Amino acid sequence: MPDIAPQPQPPAFPPAEYEARIARTRARMEERGIEVLLVTDPANMNYLTGYDGWSFYVPQLVAVPLDAPPVWIGRGIDANGARATTSLAVTDIHGYADDVLHWPGRHPMDAVAEVLRGRGWGARTFGLEMDSYYLSPRGFAALQAGLPDARFADGDLLVNWVRAIKSPAEIAMMDRAARILEAVMATAIEAVAPGVRQCDAVAAIAAAQVRGTGDFGGDYPSIVPMLPSGPGTSTPHLTWSDAPFKTGEATIMELAGCHRRYHCPMARTVFLGTPPPRLADAAAVVVEGLNAALDAAKPGVTCEEVEGAWRRTIAKSGLVKESRIGYSTGLNYPPDWGEHTMSLRPGDRSVLQADMTFHCIPGIWMDDWGIEISECFHVTEQGARPFASVERGLIVKP
Amino acid sequence: MPDIAPQPQPPAFPPAEYEARIARTRARMEERGIEVLLVTDPANMNYLTGYDGWSFYVPQLVAVPLDAPPVWIGRGIDANGARATTSLAVTDIHGYADDVLHWPGRHPMDAVAEVLRGRGWGARTFGLEMDSYYLSPRGFAALQAGLPDARFADGDLLVNWVRAIKSPAEIAMMDRAARILEAVMATAIEAVAPGVRQCDAVAAIAAAQVRGTGDFGGDYPSIVPMLPSGPGTSTPHLTWSDAPFKTGEATIMELAGCHRRYHCPMARTVFLGTPPPRLADAAAVVVEGLNAALDAAKPGVTCEEVEGAWRRTIAKSGLVKESRIGYSTGLNYPPDWGEHTMSLRPGDRSVLQADMTFHCIPGIWMDDWGIEISECFHVTEQGARPFASVERGLIVKP
């Protein structure tokens, strides 16, 4: 096996960027008394090493010690994927055998624990991402059993918080995602039309997401196109069917552009025909509230203050909105493009800083209708800069 | 709120099918001493109730008691999604408020526990899917804290095993997925060509997956197109880049057709130009071994016997294959279309029964090249019936 890994898909950033990310992660580990952070969130694995592949459906992780380079541990057949997409030394890439996978009485985390013990880390304090999708209660129990001398601390969201402030190179990735999103939204607005099957419109949307632009390709967004239509607009997370769009109905489109796992999400609502006054009125209120939130977002302001600007604006309208109006976003993998750190809602006193990035999505869902109009924005010293430029309002196709 | 839920996207099967699934689930619960099964796997939630939506990125579940109808508990804004896609009574759909989500010191499972206590189930024995993607260690801890009088048992894979034998209506869904897959593979084989950007080929593939056929639309597969190319073929789970395909290189395409969440997956390998003898030879061996496995697969045979037929066939070739050659498949959600029950590998003595469905994927990955040729098949009394019809061999585009 060659010492130098083949790199058909090298990391998206230069080595110095990864080194800085790891240094910031270690500083937070020290604050929390964590000696080895076990990173199971694929976005965090990518953030720290560049690792990229659809292998997160099996247990895998990057172990980040304070005193040695990160170590990738995953399924044997994915070890070449780690060599292909990271700059880790081949000796820091460990693949486990297939016979621990989906086998009663065994678990891949048994093998992971063995690797960690073999590194001499058996008695260390490990940080675990206790609320990540890709660490199960069973996996946690296997780690505890396999590392009987270790201590376990909560390392949940530790790296997510490091990710909150984006580097210039990351902002450039999100700008590329925004260019893709603009093409995607233009395609979507064109495709949603009376008599067209929902699946045919989404086929065009999905193709635009993956195609990207002539200058750079699209990556798969962490969430598939969400496209509730007609009475389905009363809830945000329905996907599509093969029923045709109908005149006289609204369709909510929540879509993203994605480049090298960086997202620019956006929601728009399309109405086919002449919208009922309640929908047109709601659209005007939502846009006014969204604009107020964007105007309020700048360094030094809290998340709840941004939401407050929205809330004050819509208070006079009679519309009610009980869920949060936005969240931190950027690099991610399925099933979510949100970072699970800051939310734009009452009580969240996180302070906005330059180069944070949010998706502000003040959706309104009533008993049998709804509307979403959103913007993904970059916090700059001059205020919120929306990443993408798409007509901000109810889109009416007469 | 109306008593009758609006149903823009009604369940895929008639009520009797869901009732039979729930009855089989309860029989297994009784065997394991489980009084209430908490189903967090979205495929299992769909299987038992029809619930469908991209909401699994937040904690949600279907609680199945022995003595009452199932109860959906999820995020408030998704409750209308449960009304739209299931036949559950409105009183059996509970939405939690947004202020437990992504908030330090709170967890949605706090709210879930409150609903369960409110049903009078606080002292029951709950079965949990301890190795599912969508139950975290933190969520499990919140359930334990919120249900101090309850007992917890492992209900992992309980419903997955109920899913192993498909009904005629489910087989019909997979046949539809196979029709979609045939269109997808034809598109893929056409699209992979020298100088074409990988992302442009995948755009065409993704569109074909979603478009489906003229008779029925496509759904999103649980795994995006995997498309390792050139040296990337040494590992199976790389997605695409925007680099162009090159003459003289192989590309592995692992793709699925999907309809109403039912999958028909398949892998093929395309070579642009004249394949090197080692690849052409490997393709012949893989096809011979795959054919032997398909010939061996019939009711009464074990999973390891199917793998043995493959193993004996390739033994003479010098090729080595250490990972499993297949797994049970069907209904699923991201990140996997495998069911995590049976695997075609040594030691798995599960007995094949009529109407089980498998993906037999004997991939070979070497240091700097690889090949995959697979079939998704239906176990019938007459033997294995491949769902889709696509030329079985290395696809050479001179």
Chai-1 contact restraints between the chains, C-beta under 6 A:
chainA,res_idxA,chainB,res_idxB,connection_type,confidence,min_distance_angstrom,max_distance_angstrom,comment,restraint_id
A,P6,B,P231,contact,1.0,0.0,6.0,A-B,restraint_1
A,P8,B,G230,contact,1.0,0.0,6.0,A-B,restraint_2
A,P8,B,P231,contact,1.0,0.0,6.0,A-B,restraint_3
A,P8,B,G232,contact,1.0,0.0,6.0,A-B,restraint_4
A,Q9,B,S241,contact,1.0,0.0,6.0,A-B,restraint_5
A,G53,B,H237,contact,1.0,0.0,6.0,A-B,restraint_6
A,G53,B,L238,contact,1.0,0.0,6.0,A-B,restraint_7
A,W54,B,I223,contact,1.0,0.0,6.0,A-B,restraint_8
A,W54,B,M226,contact,1.0,0.0,6.0,A-B,restraint_9
A,W54,B,H237,contact,1.0,0.0,6.0,A-B,restraint_10
A,W54,B,T239,contact,1.0,0.0,6.0,A-B,restraint_11
A,S55,B,H237,contact,1.0,0.0,6.0,A-B,restraint_12
A,F56,B,P335,contact,1.0,0.0,6.0,A-B,restraint_13
A,Y57,B,P335,contact,1.0,0.0,6.0,A-B,restraint_14
A,Y57,B,D336,contact,1.0,0.0,6.0,A-B,restraint_15
A,I77,B,P236,contact,1.0,0.0,6.0,A-B,restraint_16
A,I77,B,S323,contact,1.0,0.0,6.0,A-B,restraint_17
A,I77,B,W365,contact,1.0,0.0,6.0,A-B,restraint_18
A,D78,B,H237,contact,1.0,0.0,6.0,A-B,restraint_19
A,N80,B,S234,contact,1.0,0.0,6.0,A-B,restraint_20
A,N80,B,T235,contact,1.0,0.0,6.0,A-B,restraint_21
A,G81,B,T235,contact,1.0,0.0,6.0,A-B,restraint_22
A,G81,B,H237,contact,1.0,0.0,6.0,A-B,restraint_23
A,G81,B,L238,contact,1.0,0.0,6.0,A-B,restraint_24
A,A84,B,G232,contact,1.0,0.0,6.0,A-B,restraint_25
A,D98,B,S323,contact,1.0,0.0,6.0,A-B,restraint_26
A,D98,B,R324,contact,1.0,0.0,6.0,A-B,restraint_27
A,H102,B,H340,contact,1.0,0.0,6.0,A-B,restraint_28
A,H102,B,S343,contact,1.0,0.0,6.0,A-B,restraint_29
A,M130,B,P137,contact,1.0,0.0,6.0,A-B,restraint_30
A,M130,B,R138,contact,1.0,0.0,6.0,A-B,restraint_31
A,D131,B,S136,contact,1.0,0.0,6.0,A-B,restraint_32
A,D131,B,R138,contact,1.0,0.0,6.0,A-B,restraint_33
A,Y133,B,Y133,contact,1.0,0.0,6.0,A-B,restraint_34
A,S136,B,D131,contact,1.0,0.0,6.0,A-B,restraint_35
A,P137,B,M130,contact,1.0,0.0,6.0,A-B,restraint_36
A,P137,B,P137,contact,1.0,0.0,6.0,A-B,restraint_37
A,P137,B,F140,contact,1.0,0.0,6.0,A-B,restraint_38
A,R138,B,M130,contact,1.0,0.0,6.0,A-B,restraint_39
A,R138,B,D131,contact,1.0,0.0,6.0,A-B,restraint_40
A,F140,B,P137,contact,1.0,0.0,6.0,A-B,restraint_41
A,R197,B,G217,contact,1.0,0.0,6.0,A-B,restraint_42
A,C199,B,V210,contact,1.0,0.0,6.0,A-B,restraint_43
A,C199,B,R211,contact,1.0,0.0,6.0,A-B,restraint_44
A,C199,B,G212,contact,1.0,0.0,6.0,A-B,restraint_45
A,C199,B,G217,contact,1.0,0.0,6.0,A-B,restraint_46
A,C199,B,G218,contact,1.0,0.0,6.0,A-B,restraint_47
A,D200,B,R211,contact,1.0,0.0,6.0,A-B,restraint_48
A,V202,B,V210,contact,1.0,0.0,6.0,A-B,restraint_49
A,A203,B,A207,contact,1.0,0.0,6.0,A-B,restraint_50
A,A203,B,V210,contact,1.0,0.0,6.0,A-B,restraint_51
A,A203,B,R211,contact,1.0,0.0,6.0,A-B,restraint_52
A,A206,B,A206,contact,1.0,0.0,6.0,A-B,restraint_53
A,A206,B,A207,contact,1.0,0.0,6.0,A-B,restraint_54
A,A206,B,V210,contact,1.0,0.0,6.0,A-B,restraint_55
A,A207,B,A203,contact,1.0,0.0,6.0,A-B,restraint_56
A,A207,B,A206,contact,1.0,0.0,6.0,A-B,restraint_57
A,A207,B,A207,contact,1.0,0.0,6.0,A-B,restraint_58
A,V210,B,C199,contact,1.0,0.0,6.0,A-B,restraint_59
A,V210,B,V202,contact,1.0,0.0,6.0,A-B,restraint_60
A,V210,B,A203,contact,1.0,0.0,6.0,A-B,restraint_61
A,V210,B,A206,contact,1.0,0.0,6.0,A-B,restraint_62
A,R211,B,C199,contact,1.0,0.0,6.0,A-B,restraint_63
A,R211,B,D200,contact,1.0,0.0,6.0,A-B,restraint_64
A,R211,B,A203,contact,1.0,0.0,6.0,A-B,restraint_65
A,G212,B,C199,contact,1.0,0.0,6.0,A-B,restraint_66
A,F216,B,D242,contact,1.0,0.0,6.0,A-B,restraint_67
A,G217,B,R197,contact,1.0,0.0,6.0,A-B,restraint_68
A,G217,B,C199,contact,1.0,0.0,6.0,A-B,restraint_69
A,G217,B,D242,contact,1.0,0.0,6.0,A-B,restraint_70
A,G218,B,C199,contact,1.0,0.0,6.0,A-B,restraint_71
A,Y220,B,V224,contact,1.0,0.0,6.0,A-B,restraint_72
A,I223,B,W54,contact,1.0,0.0,6.0,A-B,restraint_73
A,V224,B,Y220,contact,1.0,0.0,6.0,A-B,restraint_74
A,M226,B,W54,contact,1.0,0.0,6.0,A-B,restraint_75
A,G230,B,P8,contact,1.0,0.0,6.0,A-B,restraint_76
A,P231,B,P6,contact,1.0,0.0,6.0,A-B,restraint_77
A,P231,B,P8,contact,1.0,0.0,6.0,A-B,restraint_78
A,G232,B,P8,contact,1.0,0.0,6.0,A-B,restraint_79
A,G232,B,A84,contact,1.0,0.0,6.0,A-B,restraint_80
A,S234,B,N80,contact,1.0,0.0,6.0,A-B,restraint_81
A,T235,B,N80,contact,1.0,0.0,6.0,A-B,restraint_82
A,T235,B,G81,contact,1.0,0.0,6.0,A-B,restraint_83
A,P236,B,I77,contact,1.0,0.0,6.0,A-B,restraint_84
A,H237,B,G53,contact,1.0,0.0,6.0,A-B,restraint_85
A,H237,B,W54,contact,1.0,0.0,6.0,A-B,restraint_86
A,H237,B,S55,contact,1.0,0.0,6.0,A-B,restraint_87
A,H237,B,D78,contact,1.0,0.0,6.0,A-B,restraint_88
A,H237,B,G81,contact,1.0,0.0,6.0,A-B,restraint_89
A,L238,B,G53,contact,1.0,0.0,6.0,A-B,restraint_90
A,L238,B,G81,contact,1.0,0.0,6.0,A-B,restraint_91
A,T239,B,W54,contact,1.0,0.0,6.0,A-B,restraint_92
A,S241,B,Q9,contact,1.0,0.0,6.0,A-B,restraint_93
A,D242,B,F216,contact,1.0,0.0,6.0,A-B,restraint_94
A,D242,B,G217,contact,1.0,0.0,6.0,A-B,restraint_95
A,S323,B,I77,contact,1.0,0.0,6.0,A-B,restraint_96
A,S323,B,D98,contact,1.0,0.0,6.0,A-B,restraint_97
A,R324,B,D98,contact,1.0,0.0,6.0,A-B,restraint_98
A,P334,B,P334,contact,1.0,0.0,6.0,A-B,restraint_99
A,P334,B,P335,contact,1.0,0.0,6.0,A-B,restraint_100
A,P335,B,F56,contact,1.0,0.0,6.0,A-B,restraint_101
A,P335,B,Y57,contact,1.0,0.0,6.0,A-B,restraint_102
A,D336,B,Y57,contact,1.0,0.0,6.0,A-B,restraint_103
A,H340,B,H102,contact,1.0,0.0,6.0,A-B,restraint_104
A,S343,B,H102,contact,1.0,0.0,6.0,A-B,restraint_105
A,W365,B,I77,contact,1.0,0.0,6.0,A-B,restraint_106
